[in-house]
Amino acid sequence: MNKITRIKAAELDETLVARWRELQDGDPALANPYFAVDYFQSVAAVRDDVHVAVIEEDDDVIGFFPYQSANGVVAEPVGGRLSDYQGIIGLPGRRWDHAAILDACGLKIWDFDHLLATQAPAEIYRRIDDISPILDLSDGYEAYLAERKQAKARRVDQFRRKARKFEREVGALEVELYSRDEAAFARVIEWKNAQCRRTGVVEFLDWEWTQGMLREIWRRDSETFAGMLTVIRVDGDIAAAHFGMRSRTVCHWWFPTYNRRYGKYSPGGILLLKLAEAVAAQGMTVVDLGKGDDAYKPSFANGRIALVEGSVLRPSLQSTLRRTRTVARDFVKTSPATAPLRRAYRQLKSVIRRPA
């Protein structure tokens, strides 16, 4: 029988932190920086609802289940919509008793949208399979480029040509992989929020806690984890910038932004190639692009990591209500009986969004 103890993430002591890092290093599937204890500590520094279930067997810690819960009933990804990976940090190949873990924490629902498929529970409510595309740099950057050329990934070559054109027409590109420039950090926030406004997405980087979380990540710099503010400049002007993070072997592509003034040169794509070249030179083997259907990702990606979206529901009033709401929502979305309402709603949205 395993012993499961729930603690606040802020209560992780040096012994537990060391064990966390040992378990992460022991499983290649957990190489992404999202599984690093530093990531969870960064979120816990700005939020008080980050918890960890410590799983023990024969007085030995064999796993950590981190989660975020505002109400103590529903477990959500740590970092909310900013979380690109979820899972238990523990012994590789272990089959986890998710029901026992949730019960020990007093949880009735566990929601996940980027769970490692290898850790998928036996029973998932509304399972959706997805992938996170990656740049596999195991054989080095030049080998990666050769593989992409053989795969006829023309967009990669197009970005390389645009980089040369950029330098001919504007000036030499200077790459700073780990910038400490406050102005560049502010520019990432500003440009990403502007992109959200243009596309009708909530400006999630305008929230106080998200900016605080990024700053916490940015200040961390060790062999096993670091925040990364990568900047490309031309004649001192920022052409593109990216905020992400890395582990020992994986760089996670997170918040890329670019100066629209240089839009015709595709500075965002150039930035990705420059970053991949730089991290490969440092010995990293993967740039993880994160889940999503962005048009550029298939051209760059030469590998993938399987993910699962869904929920685990424990018997409870909350779970029953969740199932009822889901059935009602699906009915409204798909039933022929509600088709006129859906058409009217779409027409109303088109009027609201139409320019004056």
Steps between C-alpha positions, in 0.01 A plus 500: 500500500644835394503796734376820334550837668374831365714808560524852362757527222666776701561243779733279294820471704852438372466123536180487295640739239808281459283187467279678243804580287628145535169355380480744207856417392416129521226511234571642149124553454521768771782698339284803416553798736129492581577198718778676690439588862619853414198553276255407776687709755483796263121473475466439875695822565212702352200276573396340829293219346783279371518164677703181475398148593812321626475126429704265718560127501688331784612843627645586159358785290409351163295779345365855508157603369492881462175682442325834537165532673315816591210318668668188636270278294617530139867442415622703204835535324755706690516831318155455345492575128875565509569132572618300199574172683346312789570174675641329806871539565594154613657164436497414126251240380299518821121451486347760727182465701347834399181438697698446820705813436192715443322354803800564722500864393124540543461562126191403298613601149839509327504697175797479263561612144870418446543172688772265379320221314727246668344605831137492386269355770306188413170690499490854363185705463483641146849396387656702215835397352744762377872558446772750579730547196874515566828580327720198559857634510659181630746488209568874497361802320654431159364144500159642591513740202605216268209286622253785448634555148463132419144513638430793262411732787526804277400753763824436691705587190278802439574636847874447450484694173302776668765524772767559235277755325435674833872540560564625146222757506487609864811395690678225689287296738627472856370212713496509881387161632471597868416868517459688829357805325193635685393696192502181291294319764244783496495485121408129506207576730391799292519324162339178625210693651459695175487169312230378740295813434532459123388137515228543763681298768504596868815699585626237742844659536335816632405326824715581801568140595603390149756776470622419851531134406706582188728719707549221752595264216722764339710545814578128525822386334654164581631197315161328521260792446503857374265764367593613149445845355643474149531814290597574139611857432592688186697823554388490864131473411308193620384304195359203694502364854393183673441405861529133587684267732737207483598192693830320461410368153171664391422857399128576510378746236242708684433869424650612168441860390632721225521859383228544237715761334716215371209270426587439135821323608316254732713584805311250717604209278856631485503520879395136533780384271759715677384372838512136384854549371613662825349244739630210289848650533448490879419129489121514520327233293140624471310820433140429599249715308204424725155376405315703240413517132717800404574484128879507535534206739468209251788641293734532797402186693675170439358324804202500736398419854158344559266685736151444641226741599213406730397456862492249782176516698453356848145418622360829628236767447759710317575219254130440438449869428800496268354210298160670485645830376711321240202304364293820482781690325552222247126493430494874432805473274388201293125445516294582187239644735735781606634575149289819461634631830858428393447682169349800678792507744756493216316782322495705819875450550572606141306823554679571828843444345427687175703825473295817538 
